[in-house]
Amino acid sequence: MTDTLVKLALGVMGRLRPRPAMGDAITTIELPAPERRGGMPLMEALASRRSSREFARDALPLPLLSNLLWAAWGANRPDGGRTAPSALNAQEIELYAALPAGAYRYDAATHALHLAAATDIRRVTGYQDFVDEAPLDLVYVADHRRMALVPVAQRESFASAAAGAIAQNVYLFAAGNGLATVIRAWIDRDAIAKALGLAHDQQVLLSQTVGYPAKR
């Protein structure tokens, strides 16, 4: 039985669990200042944008991870505006980075990662085999508490649109920096929520795997 089928079976039984962390889980990771200039021209990045499901296990260097998270959902203005839009500027998306040593919530205001779970939850972030070993799985979580001005029936669609904009930022950054990535909706949302310790009004929307392309 493939690992994907094993995880599917565990998910059906409600038993899909994280693995022990690989290394010490630091409480806060202070990220270096992001590079806000240079990079591949936009039209070239769009021409190179694609989904990939084959990843090397090599860890992303901290400066590269810093630039990636800032490009995805960082603060790009003094007033706290972000690199991706959100309706009514609710900024309802919480971006989590699942790393081998733990799962971290990205704090755009301080440009830092704060520990959410001292376990390796990469296995839980999707059913495909590659999510277990790729160096980074991003998890997009909608915090409905920030959408008080949005009708309840529309909150998921509003948040999904915001998550999609962030995911495209990741795609373009990956294309411009020699990385591979793929967005994923085939995920066990309950298992991810439990692994991250989310509240009932926080909703897991999507996951996205990022890493170096697999060596051929």
Backbone as a ProteinNet text record, in pm:
[ID]
protein_1_A
[PRIMARY]
MTDTLVKLALGVMGRLRPRPAMGDAITTIELPAPERRGGMPLMEALASRRSSREFARDALPLPLLSNLLWAAWGANRPDGGRTAPSALNAQEIELYAALPAGAYRYDAATHALHLAAATDIRRVTGYQDFVDEAPLDLVYVADHRRMALVPVAQRESFASAAAGAIAQNVYLFAAGNGLATVIRAWIDRDAIAKALGLAHDQQVLLSQTVGYPAKR
[TERTIARY]
84.9	0	88.2	58.7	137.6	111.2	204.7	188.6	62.9	27.8	-93.7	-216.3	-225.3	-339.5	-339.9	-221.9	-213.5	-267.5	-226.1	-273.4	-422.5	-473.1	-617.1	-692.6	-643.3	-709.1	-704.2	-589.3	-577.7	-669.2	-680.4	-769	-914.1	-956.7	-1094.8	-1121.5	-1021.4	-1036.6	-1010.2	-974.5	-943.6	-814.5	-718.5	-594.3	-469.7	-484.8	-368.1	-300.6	-175	-106.2	27.8	76.8	210.3	317.6	439.5	553.7	633.2	721.3	807.6	891.7	917.5	996.6	1138	1195.4	1333.2	1421.6	1481.3	1560.3	1478.9	1543	1478.4	1387.6	1267.5	1172.1	1196.1	1249.4	1275.3	1142.7	1125	998.8	970.1	1070.5	1054.4	1174.4	1147.1	1252.7	1248.8	1350.1	1360.9	1414.8	1338	1377.8	1462.8	1563.5	1639.7	1551.8	1589.7	1510.9	1498.3	1378.7	1360.4	1424.2	1463.4	1516.1	1397.4	1376.6	1259.1	1287.6	1408.6	1444.4	1504.9	1503.1	1565.2	1472.7	1531	1452.5	1416.2	1350.1	1310.2	1198.6	1203.2	1092.1	960	851	720.7	678.8	692.8	646.3	724	852.2	931.5	888	857	810.2	676.5	587.5	459.6	478.9	575.6	601.9	657.7	724.2	785.3	696.8	585.7	501.1	439.3	451.4	394.1	385.1	310.2	300.4	396.6	459.5	550.4	523.3	535.5	511.8	633.8	749.4	874.7	970.4	1011.8	1090	1214	1321.3	1439.4	1413.8	1488.5	1469.6	1549.4	1631.9	1720	1641.2	1685.4	1619	1639.1	1542.7	1555.6	1639.7	1743.5	1821.7	1730.8	1764.8	1679.5	1656.1	1755.7	1726.7	1625.6	1633.6	1538.5	1398.8	1388.7	1259.6	1201.4	1286.2	1242.3	1182.7	1253.5	1203.6	1072.7	1064.4	944.2	822.9	835.5	722.2	681.3	780.4	745.7	673.1	723.3	657.1	515.4	496.9	365.6	264.3	298.6	197.4	259.5	371.3	440.5	381.3	425.3	383.6	472.7	412.4	491.1	468.5	397.8	373.3	378.4	413.1	421	290.2	175.7	47.4	5.8	92.9	60.8	-3.1	-19.6	-72.4	15.3	-45.9	23.9	53.3	131.4	167.2	55.1	-51.4	-169.4	-293.8	-401.2	-521.1	-610.7	-692.9	-801.5	-918.4	-1039.7	-1158.7	-1169.4	-1198.8	-1213.3	-1085	-974.1	-844.8	-855.2	-935.9	-954.5	-828.6	-741.7	-619.2	-648.7	-750.6	-800.6	-718.4	-624.6	-547.4	-429.3	-419.4	-301.4	-218.9	-91.6	-2.2	87.3	79.4	161.2	266.5	386.7	497	528.6	502.6	532.6	674.3	763	903.7	936.3	1049.2	1082.9	1088.8	1130.8	1146.1	1021.3	914.5	791.9	709.4	588.8	499.3	494.1	504.3	516.7	413.7	363.8	274.5	358.2	336.3	410.1	347	426.1	383.1	440.2	354	401.4	446.9	384.6	417.8	562.1	608.1	745.1	836.5	780.5	853.8	929.6	851.3	907.3	813.1	865.5	786.4	771.3	648.3	619.5	570.3	626.5	596.9	450	386	247	236.2	328.3	326.4	468.7	516.2	653.7	659.8	595	596.2	613.8	649.8	664	528.8	452.4	316.4	310.9	427.1	425.3	342.6	354.2	280.7	130.4	85.2	-57.5	-112.9	-24.9	-72.5	-123.4	-124.7	-177.8	-160.5	-229	-225.2	-112.7	-63.7	38.5	169.4	245.3	369.2	470.2	478	585.3	574.8	457.3	444.2	522.5	549.5	620.9	766.7	827.9	971.6	1012.6	924.7	959.4	990.8	1080.4	1126.8	1025	919.8	825.3	686	589.9	448.9	382.5	325.5	250.5	105	44.1	-97.2	-168.8	-278.1	-356.6	-479.4	-491.5	-599.6	-677.1	-808.2	-894.2	-940.6	-917.6	-964	-1094.1	-1206	-1336.5	-1363.5	-1289.6	-1308.8	-1271.7	-1191.4	-1148.8	-1244.1	-1347.2	-1438.5	-1577.2	-1582.2	-1710.4	-1798.6	-1738.1	-1815.3	-1859	-1818.8	-1854.7	-1968.3	-2075	-2183	-2128.2	-2180	-2128.9	-2125.9	-2229	-2238.4	-2130.6	-2069.4	-1969.9	-1826.9	-1808.3	-1673.9	-1576.7	-1621.7	-1530.3	-1484.8	-1576.4	-1537.5	-1444.9	-1470.5	-1382.5	-1242.2	-1236.1	-1106.6	-1034.1	-1108.1	-1046	-984.3	-1049.7	-993.8	-862.8	-860	-737.6	-626.5	-660.5	-559.9	-506	-593.1	-548.7	-449.9	-472.5	-379.7	-243.4	-242.7	-116.2	-45.7	-121	-62.3	2	-60.7	-2	126.7	133.5	259.3	369.5	334.4	432	474.7	378.8	410.8	509.2	483.6	569.5	707.2	712.2	841.6	918.2	850.6	916.3	970.8	889.6	933	1056.9	1066	1177.2	1300.2	1289.6	1402.3	1440.5	1400.5	1443.8	1382.7	1262.9	1196.5	1079	1035.9	916.8	806.3	682.2	569.6	443.1	347.8	215.9	114.4	-0.2	-110	-193.5	-249.4	-321.2	-449.1	-559.9	-687.5	-728.6	-658.9	-688.1	-614.6	-675.5	-610.7	-711.7	-659.4	-742.3	-748.7	-848.9	-856.6	-872.3	-945.3	-961.2	-828.9	-753	-624.1	-526.3	-526.8	-438.9	-479.2	-609.4	-657.5	-617.7	-628.9	-590.1	-439.3	-362.4	-217	-170	-238.3	-201.1	-267.7	-362.1	-433.2	-522.7	-591.4	-674.7	-804.6	-860.8	-990.1	-1101.9	-1224.1	-1336.2	-1369.4	-1333.5	-1363.3	-1242.5	-1147	-1036	-1052.1	-1045.8	-1077	-956.5	-914.8	-807	-862.1	-794.3	-840.4	-758.4	-627.6	-540.1	-403.4	-327.4	-186	-106.3	20.7	107.4	248.1	298.9	432.7	534	649.2	755.5	890	976.9	1111.3	1191.6	1314.2	1394.3	1341.1	1352.5	1310.2	1391.2	1328.7	1398.9	1512.2	1624.1	1738.9	1711.2	1735	1710.1	1841.5
-119.9	0	124.5	219.6	341.7	428.5	520.9	609.4	693.8	732.1	810.4	733.9	605.8	525	506.6	492.2	479.8	605.5	721.1	847	866.2	824.1	831.3	747.6	626.4	537.8	597.2	651.5	713.6	834.9	910.7	1026.1	987.2	881.4	833.9	795.1	735.8	693	805.3	924.3	1035.2	1015.5	945.3	911.4	961.2	1054.2	1111.9	1207.3	1180.6	1253.5	1307.5	1415.7	1465.8	1366.7	1390.3	1313.6	1395.8	1332	1410.6	1509.7	1623.9	1726.5	1676.9	1720.4	1687.3	1802.6	1788.7	1896.6	1975.3	2075	2156.5	2260.7	2273.3	2372.6	2504.1	2602.6	2733.7	2807.8	2875.9	2943.8	3053	3134.3	3241.9	3242.5	3248.7	3260.4	3402.9	3480.7	3616.6	3608.7	3652.9	3643	3763.8	3742.3	3857.9	3947.5	4072.8	4167.8	4118.6	4124.7	4076.4	4171.1	4114.8	4194.6	4241.3	4370.4	4425.3	4476.1	4457	4502.3	4387.1	4403.1	4303.7	4186.4	4076.9	3959.3	3954.6	3847.6	3826.6	3923.1	3978	4063.7	3987.6	4059.8	3997.4	3910.7	3960.4	3885.2	3755.6	3756.4	3633.9	3535.5	3587.8	3500.4	3436.6	3514.8	3459.1	3350.9	3372	3272.6	3143.4	3152.6	3035.3	2971.7	3036.8	2987.2	2851.8	2756.2	2623.9	2549	2440.7	2352.8	2235.8	2197.3	2083.3	1996.8	1866.6	1772.5	1687.2	1735.7	1664.9	1762.7	1730.1	1822.8	1754.9	1832	1788.5	1809.7	1738.4	1750.9	1865.9	1931.4	2035.6	2147.5	2188.4	2297.4	2429.9	2518.1	2651.9	2737.8	2805.7	2895.4	3002.5	3048.3	3143.8	3272.4	3329.6	3449.6	3423	3305.5	3272	3253.4	3186.3	3169.7	3304.6	3394.7	3529.7	3601.7	3598.3	3664.5	3602.1	3469.8	3399	3440	3441.4	3474.6	3620.9	3708.6	3849.2	3865.6	3800.9	3809.5	3754.8	3650.2	3586.9	3677.1	3728.3	3792.6	3891	3952.9	4045.5	4184.8	4267.9	4408.1	4488.5	4555.3	4630.6	4781.4	4827.6	4969.5	5000.4	5123.7	5159	5140.3	5149.3	5136	4989.9	4896.5	4755.3	4686.7	4758.8	4695.5	4579.4	4482.6	4358	4345.9	4245.1	4218.2	4150.2	4109.6	4050.3	4119.1	4127.7	4198.9	4113.8	4182.3	4115.7	4212.9	4161.5	4245.9	4322.6	4451.7	4539.7	4546.9	4504.4	4498.4	4419.4	4313.1	4231.2	4154.7	4126.2	4050.4	3923.8	3851.2	3735.6	3609.1	3608	3486.7	3479.6	3368.5	3335.6	3237.1	3267	3182.9	3104.4	2971.8	2883.8	2815.7	2802.6	2735.9	2606.4	2493.6	2362.8	2323.6	2321.7	2289.4	2159.8	2096.8	1972.3	1987	2104.5	2123.4	2176.6	2202.4	2252.7	2333	2368.6	2450.2	2590.1	2691	2828.6	2918	3015.7	3118.1	3238.1	3284.2	3400.4	3528.8	3612.9	3742.7	3849.9	3907.9	4006.3	4135.2	4171.2	4297.8	4298.8	4186.3	4177.6	4100.2	4046.5	3962.1	3853	3771.1	3662.5	3542.4	3427.5	3305	3267.3	3241.2	3203.9	3059.5	2983.9	2841.1	2816.9	2732.6	2693.1	2547.9	2463.9	2321.6	2267.7	2209.6	2157.6	2015.3	1993.3	1863.9	1886.9	1781.4	1788.3	1754.5	1857.2	1833.8	1821.9	1821.5	1816.3	1697	1583.3	1464.1	1487.2	1574.1	1597.6	1697.5	1773.4	1882.1	1836	1707.9	1658.4	1509.1	1450.5	1306	1260.4	1347.5	1306.1	1272.5	1179.6	1135.3	1247.8	1340.6	1440.3	1537.9	1553.6	1653.4	1613.4	1484.9	1437.7	1482.9	1495.5	1517.8	1653.3	1723.7	1857.8	1947.3	2045	2120.9	2215.5	2252.1	2352.3	2325.9	2321.1	2320	2440.9	2526.8	2641.5	2601.3	2652	2626.1	2759.6	2774.5	2897.8	2878.5	2961.2	2951.9	3082.2	3074.2	3192.6	3210.6	3329.6	3362.4	3442	3374.3	3437.3	3550.5	3554.8	3662.4	3798.7	3799.3	3924.5	3969.8	3891.8	3924.7	3960.5	4034.7	4069.8	4151.3	4225.8	4309.2	4233.6	4108.7	4027.9	3933.5	3925.8	3831	3689.3	3616.8	3483.9	3393.2	3397.5	3308.6	3337	3455	3492.8	3486.9	3457.5	3466	3366.3	3243.7	3144.1	3184.3	3235.9	3274.9	3396.6	3491.4	3606.8	3562	3475.3	3429	3344.5	3265.1	3181.9	3267.8	3378.4	3470.4	3530.7	3569	3625	3520.5	3398.2	3290.6	3263.2	3268.9	3248.4	3353.8	3478.1	3585.7	3563	3519.3	3490.5	3374.5	3270.9	3154	3192.2	3282.7	3325.7	3402.8	3481.8	3546.9	3443.3	3334.3	3226.7	3165.1	3140.9	3084.9	3174.4	3305.1	3395.8	3406.3	3405.6	3406.7	3279.3	3166.1	3039.3	3040.5	3088.9	3093.6	3180.5	3288.8	3381.2	3343	3237.6	3201.9	3054.4	2990.2	2852.7	2751.4	2779	2688	2619	2509.5	2437.3	2456.8	2458.4	2472.5	2415.5	2382.4	2337.1	2368.1	2423.5	2449.9	2324.2	2297.8	2173	2197	2144.2	2148.7	2011.3	1905.1	1767.9	1743.6	1787.4	1786.6	1745.4	1698.3	1663.1	1786.1	1868.6	1995.8	1977.2	1876.7	1852.5	1813	1727.3	1683.8	1801.2	1887.7	2004.8	2098	2122.1	2210.9	2159.3	2028.8	1969.6	1982.1	1956.6	1963.3	2104.7	2205.8	2344.9	2402.2	2328.6	2378.6	2496.4	2492.5	2605.6	2612.3	2732	2752.9	2717.1	2706.8	2663.6	2764.3	2891	2992	3022.2	2931.4	2936.2	2819.5	2847.5	2749.1	2724.1	2598.2	2561.1	2564.2	2637.8	2651.6	2567.5	2587.5	2527.6	2498.9	2415.4	2396.6	2419.3	2451.6	2473.3	2426.8	2335.8	2282.5	2365.7	2392.8	2471.6	2405.1	2405.3	2352.8	2363.4	2316.9	2309.1	2196.8	2209.8	2099.8	1973.7	1858.8	1732.8	1721.3	1668.6	1648.6	1529.2	1544.9	1437	1370.7
0	0	0	-89	-94.8	27.2	52.4	166.9	153	29.5	7.7	55.2	21.4	63.8	215.1	273.4	419.4	484.8	434.1	492.9	470.9	356.4	332.3	434	458	553.9	694.8	732.2	864.1	875.3	765.5	767.5	787.1	719.6	734.3	879	943.7	1083.1	1182.3	1132.2	1221.4	1297.6	1235.9	1306.2	1234.2	1142.5	1076.8	1174.4	1207.7	1313.3	1264	1327.3	1295.6	1340	1292.8	1337	1438.3	1516.3	1606.1	1527.2	1587.1	1520.4	1495.2	1383.7	1349.7	1396.3	1513.9	1571.2	1672.2	1731.5	1833.8	1770.8	1825.4	1777	1852	1782.3	1840.8	1857.6	1968.8	1996.3	1894.1	1861.7	1764.1	1670.5	1541.2	1441.3	1386.5	1420.4	1368	1225.6	1130.1	990.9	950	866	816.7	731	720.4	641.1	497.7	439.8	302.7	201.4	88.4	-22.1	-106.4	-112.8	-180.4	-320.6	-368.3	-502.2	-581.8	-713	-798.7	-827.7	-870.8	-904.3	-1050.9	-1090.4	-1228.6	-1267.6	-1388.4	-1434.7	-1431.1	-1404.2	-1384.3	-1502.3	-1624.2	-1739.8	-1757.1	-1722.3	-1729	-1620.6	-1501.6	-1394.1	-1430.9	-1492.3	-1535.5	-1641.3	-1730	-1833.2	-1774.2	-1658.2	-1594.6	-1488.2	-1453.3	-1344.8	-1379.5	-1286.7	-1308.9	-1176	-1175.2	-1058.1	-1074.9	-966.5	-967	-845	-861.5	-751.7	-721.3	-761.2	-734.2	-668	-544.7	-464.5	-408.3	-399	-325.8	-176.3	-94.1	50.9	111.6	33.7	86	151.9	269	341.2	268	279.6	223.2	317.9	269.9	356	416.5	535.8	605.9	526	459.4	378.6	267.3	204.5	99.1	157.5	271.7	338.3	377.2	424.6	461.1	340.8	227.9	107.6	59	66.6	23.3	105.7	237.5	323.7	306.8	290.7	268.4	135.6	29.5	-100.6	-93.5	-14.5	-3.9	64.7	183.8	267.3	365.2	320	407.5	405.4	497.9	503.7	410.1	312.5	214.9	223.5	327.2	348.7	497.5	532.9	675.3	750.7	680	748.7	769.1	733.4	754.6	636.2	523.7	404	360	292	259.3	109.9	75.9	-63.4	-140.1	-72.5	-137.4	-81.2	-159.6	-114.2	-25.6	52.6	125.4	132.8	123.4	123.6	255.1	244.9	360.8	444.2	383.2	452.7	583.2	580.5	700.4	737.1	639.5	662.1	743.1	694.3	770.3	753.5	659.4	636.3	732	802.6	882.2	800.9	782.6	703.9	798.4	788.4	871	784.4	839.4	770.7	844.6	778.4	836.2	796.2	893.6	874.8	948.4	918.1	988.6	1140.8	1189.3	1333.7	1401.3	1327.7	1389.2	1291.2	1333.9	1252.6	1312.6	1227.9	1272.8	1205.2	1281.2	1226.3	1184.8	1061.9	1012.7	1064.1	1127.7	1180	1087.9	1003.5	906.2	973.6	1084.3	1150.2	1199.9	1251.4	1303.6	1209.4	1101.7	1006.6	1082.6	1151.5	1231.6	1227.5	1265.7	1275.4	1421.7	1463.6	1601.7	1607.2	1697.3	1706.1	1737.8	1655.7	1678.7	1722.6	1676.8	1712.5	1704	1812.1	1818.1	1764.3	1650.2	1583.7	1433.8	1363.4	1218.5	1157.1	1120.7	1071	919.1	852.6	706.2	656	721.1	680.6	682.1	770.9	789.2	687.4	621.1	536.4	399.8	372.4	245.7	234	136.4	118.5	26.1	-61.5	-156.4	-84	-142.8	-79.9	-62.8	-159.6	-158.1	-42.3	18	124.1	249.2	265.2	384.3	387.6	270.5	264.8	209.2	138.4	90	210	195.6	312.7	373.2	296.4	346.2	291.8	381.7	342.9	408.2	326.3	376.1	396.9	502.1	530	541.5	467.4	465.6	554	655.7	753.5	755.8	745.6	754.2	898.4	952.1	1087.2	1073.2	1092.8	1072.8	1171.8	1279.5	1377.3	1319.2	1213.6	1152.3	1042.3	1016.7	907	958.9	1067.1	1127.8	1034.1	941.1	849.5	723.6	711.4	595.4	634.1	555.1	587.5	603.5	700.1	732.9	610.2	529.1	412.9	308.7	313.3	213	264.2	390.9	448.7	387.1	362.9	306.7	166.9	84.4	-51.5	-49	40.1	52.1	93.8	195.5	245.2	141	66.3	-37.4	-146.4	-180.3	-280	-229.5	-102.4	-44.7	-41.8	-3.1	-0.6	-140.1	-240.4	-378	-423.3	-382.5	-418.1	-353.6	-229	-160.9	-228.8	-261.7	-327.3	-460.2	-535	-661.7	-637.5	-531.5	-496.2	-476.2	-407.6	-384.6	-517.4	-606.2	-737.4	-813.5	-814.4	-889.2	-824.6	-691.9	-624.6	-657.4	-652.8	-684.9	-827.1	-921.2	-1060.3	-1077.5	-1001.5	-1014.3	-935.6	-854.1	-766.6	-776	-882.7	-904.5	-810.2	-758.5	-667.2	-735.4	-677.2	-723	-620.9	-666.5	-575	-636.3	-550.4	-596	-486.6	-527.1	-433.2	-421.7	-302.8	-281.8	-201	-253	-181.3	-131.5	-176.7	-132.6	-1.4	108.4	239.4	345.8	458.7	573.5	664.4	645.7	717.1	867.6	909.6	1052.9	1116.8	1048.9	1103.4	1113	1011.3	1014.5	1127.9	1142.9	1248.8	1387	1407.1	1535.8	1557.5	1452.3	1465.6	1499.1	1446.3	1471.4	1595.7	1653.4	1770.3	1739.6	1625.4	1583.2	1662.4	1669.7	1733.9	1636.9	1688	1604.1	1494.5	1513.1	1411.9	1323	1321.6	1227.3	1130.5	1001.7	897.9	807.7	798	706.4	563.6	475.3	337.4	239.7	239.2	138.7	199.3	130.3	161	33.2	49	-66.5	-32.6	-112.2	-91.8	-169.5	-107.5	-170.3	-142	-241	-221.2	-349.2	-343.3	-464.7	-552.8	-684.5	-771.2	-743.3	-760.9	-741.2	-841.5	-795.3	-884.8	-973.6	-1101.4	-1196.4	-1236.6
[MASK]
++++++++++++++++++++++++++++++++++++++++++++++++++++++++++++++++++++++++++++++++++++++++++++++++++++++++++++++++++++++++++++++++++++++++++++++++++++++++++++++++++++++++++++++++++++++++++++++++++++++++++++++++++++++++

